[in-house]
Amino acid sequence: MNLNNKTLLITGGTGSFGKNFINYLLKNHSNLKKIIIFSRDELKQYEIKKTLIKNKFFSKLRFFLGDVRDYQRLLIAFKNVDVVIHAAALKQVDTAEYNPMEFIKTNINGGQNIIEASNYNKVKKVIALSTDKASSPINLYGATKLCSDKLFTSANHFFGEGSFSVVRYGNVAGS
């Protein structure tokens, strides 16, 4: 997809993938209209601002505080967005086993919110990040990501073929 003059939003934009992807975009796609960093972590947003403030393309960055669990906030955030990269997720395997409902709320319900808010705002392309743990899952984290993957791929049947994609990767360390 051509990113010239497009607005791109990254959920979980302050995580390890998000930080690295933002740097990649600023180096290789300076023709983007705007990059929206959507996350619930105010401190990490502040820290990213501090590291990027001297970047010549800093004016293209927007910092949007919110949670993928909050559908109403997503409706506002996705207004006039062309591309969504959905990287927000709870990821710690041991934490999932002790807090299963939190993982379901974020990884599954949050994914559904992304799909519905994207459809409502006519986002052209949504790419959800998955994990190798979603392939034949043996833990709750993998199971929630598999459910999320299924939601995104099936959304194409309802909202437009090719609008929703899933990218599966291994460990993100070092992104």
N, C-alpha and C positions, 0 to 999 in steps of 0.2 A: 504494500500500500504506500502510495506517495504521501509523505508527511508535510509537504510544502503548505505553509499557512494553516495547518491543522492545530486543533487544541487537543492535547493528550492528558488524561488523568490517570494517576497511578494510585490505587488503593494500597494501603500498607507501604506507602512511599518512603517511610522512614526506616524500614527494615533493611536487612543486608542486601537483598536484591534491589529494592527501591533506590537506595543510595548509589549503588554501582550503576544502575540503569540510568539514573538522572545524569551522572557524570558522562556516561556514554552518549546520551542524547545531546547534551550541551557541546560535546566535542564533534559529533558526527551529524547532527540534525539541527543546526542553528537556524534553519529555515522554518522551524515550528513556530506557530503563532504564540502558543502558551503551553506550559507544563504545570499541571495542578498536582500538588503533592497532598494526598488525602490520607490522614492518619489520625488516630486518637491520642497520640503521644505528643503533647505540647513541648516537653523538654527536647525530644529528638528533633522536632521541627525547628526549634530554636538553635540547636547545635548544627543542623544542616545549613540554616541561614548564615550562621557565623562562618562556616567553611566555604560557602559559595558566594558570599557578598561581593567579593572582588572579581568574580567571573564576569566577563563582558556581556554575557547573556542573562545575568541575574534578573533583569527586569521582566524576563519571560516567565519567571517562576511565580506561582501562587501557592500559598500554604492554607489548606482548608482543613480545619479541625472537625473531625467527625468519626463515626463508627459505622461499619457496614451493617450492624444490627439495626440501625436507625434509618428506616426507609424514607421518612420525610426529609432527613438531612441529605440523603443520596439524591432525591429528586431535585433539590436545590443545587447540589454540587455538580450534577450531570448536565445542567442546562448549557446548551451550546457546545457540548463536548463531542468531538468526532471519534476519538479512540479511547477506550478504557483498558488499562492493564490491571487486572485484578490479582494483586499479590498479597492482600491482607488475609491472614489466617493465624489461628493458634496452632503451634507446631510441635511442642514438646511432648514426646510420646508418654513419658512417665506422668506428666501433669494431666494428660488426657484421661488416663485411667482413674485418677482421683477426682477429676472435675468433668465428667462426661457431658453434662448439660451445657457447660460453657463452650465446649468444642462444637457441639451441635448447633448452638445459637450463632456462633461466629462462622464456622466453616460451611454449614449447610444452609441455615436460615439467612445468613449474610450473603451467601451466593445467590439465593433466590431473590433477595432484595436488589442485588446488582443487576440481575437479569431484568427484573420488572422495571427498575428505574431507568435502565438503558433503553428498554423498549418504549417507555413513556416519553423519554426525551429524544427518541430517534437517533441514538448513538449508532454510528455506521459500523463499528467493529469493536468487539469485546474479546479480549484474550485473557483467559483465566490460567494462572499458574497452578500446576498440580505437583505431584511428587511420585517418585518411584514406589513409595509405600502404598499408593493407591492401587497398585497392580497386585492382585491377590492379597488383600490386606490381612494382617495377623494382629493388628491392634486398632484401637478406637480412632487414633489419628488417621491412619490409612483408610479406615472405613468412612470417616466423615469426608475425606478428600475424594474418595471414590463416588460417594453420593453427590458431592458438588460437581464432579466431572460429568456425571450422568445428567444433572440438571442443565449444565451449559450446553452439552451436545444435543440434548433433546429440545432446547429452546429454539434451535434452528427450524424445527418442524412447525413451530407456532409463530415465530417472529421474523423469519427470513433466513433462507439457506445461506450459510457462509458468514452470517453476522457474528456468530459465537464460536470461539475456538478454545481448545484446551492444549496447553503445552506442558508436557510431563518431563521432569528433570530429576536428577539425583540430588545429592547434598548441595546446598546453596553456599556453603562456606567459601568465601572468596569471590563469589558471584562473578 
